């Protein structure tokens, strides 16, 4: 009986240890690469939806506190508080130039993973549509690069960089269009001034 009791207690202790070790082992099991890429795709979709719906709070939930954002005009904003001020000034202020902005974002390839799959670098293209306060609208193809970190099972964006073609873009095209019309206007004005001067000279030389 004593041996049976000892054996029974041993089985119970072993079972208790197994129940304690099993959850810990499962908790330490790293996520698979497929799970990680699915998480990153979900974050991208949530962030783009937040931008298109102008949901600032939802967008900022996807950003790390030490976020660094580089805008298309090369302005660099660091930290959530400064980025909130930049967002409000650019997209919410009464004096803003942009009335509406929407994005369609695609990645060129799967994110590159580093540091035991806790850091990801993603890049791709974005089709941006801008509606300005003056009523004009234009599309602008952009490139983007993002760096993300995974902490406590959640991915956050720590760096985001957008850029556009500095030579071939809607703003440059508008400036060129304005420059051409300015040159044409200056040429017409020059012709009119020349004609006026010639007419005055001929009038003075005419006999009385």
C-alpha positions, 0 to 999 in steps of 0.5 A, spaced: 500 500 500 505 504 501 508 503 495 502 504 491 501 511 495 508 513 493 507 511 486 500 515 486 503 521 489 509 521 484 504 521 478 500 526 481 506 531 482 509 529 475 502 531 472 502 537 476 509 539 473 507 538 466 501 542 466 506 548 469 511 547 464 506 546 457 503 553 458 510 556 459 513 552 453 507 554 448 508 561 451 515 561 448 514 558 442 516 564 436 511 565 431 511 562 424 514 567 418 507 566 415 504 569 422 508 575 422 507 577 415 500 576 416 500 581 422 504 586 418 499 585 412 494 587 417 497 593 420 498 596 413 491 595 411 489 598 418 494 604 417 491 605 410 484 605 412 485 610 418 489 615 413 483 614 408 478 615 413 482 621 416 481 617 423 487 620 426 487 616 433 486 609 429 492 611 425 497 613 431 495 606 434 499 603 429 505 608 431 511 607 436 512 612 441 519 614 438 516 614 431 520 618 425 516 620 419 520 623 413 515 627 409 515 628 401 518 635 402 524 632 406 521 635 413 523 630 418 518 629 424 520 625 430 515 623 436 508 622 436 506 629 439 510 632 434 507 628 429 500 629 431 501 637 430 504 636 423 498 631 422 493 637 424 496 642 421 497 638 414 490 635 414 486 638 419 487 646 420 483 651 417 489 654 413 491 647 410 493 646 403 490 639 402 483 638 403 483 630 402 488 625 401 487 618 400 492 612 399 493 605 395 499 602 398 502 596 395 509 592 398 514 590 393 515 584 396 515 580 403 518 584 409 525 583 410 525 580 418 531 581 422 533 580 430 529 574 431 523 576 427 522 582 431 524 587 426 521 588 419 523 592 413 518 593 408 518 597 402 513 599 396 509 603 392 503 608 393 498 611 389 496 618 392 490 622 390 490 629 393 484 634 393 487 641 394 483 647 398 483 651 392 479 645 388 484 642 384 486 634 384 491 630 382 494 623 383 502 622 385 505 616 385 510 615 391 515 610 394 515 608 401 519 605 406 517 602 413 521 599 419 517 596 424 518 592 431 514 587 434 514 588 442 509 583 446 506 580 440 504 587 437 507 590 431 508 598 431 511 603 425 518 606 428 520 609 421 516 611 415 519 615 409 515 617 403 518 620 397 516 622 390 519 623 383 522 630 384 522 631 376 516 628 373 510 629 378 504 633 378 507 639 382 512 640 377 508 639 371 503 645 374 509 649 375 512 648 368 505 649 365 505 656 369 512 658 367 510 657 360 504 661 360 508 666 364 513 666 358 507 667 353 504 672 357 511 676 358 512 675 350 505 678 348 506 684 353 513 685 350 510 685 343 505 690 345 510 695 349 514 695 343 508 696 338 506 702 343 513 705 343 514 704 335 507 708 334 509 713 339 516 714 335 512 715 328 507 720 331 512 724 333 516 724 327 510 725 323 509 732 320 504 737 323 
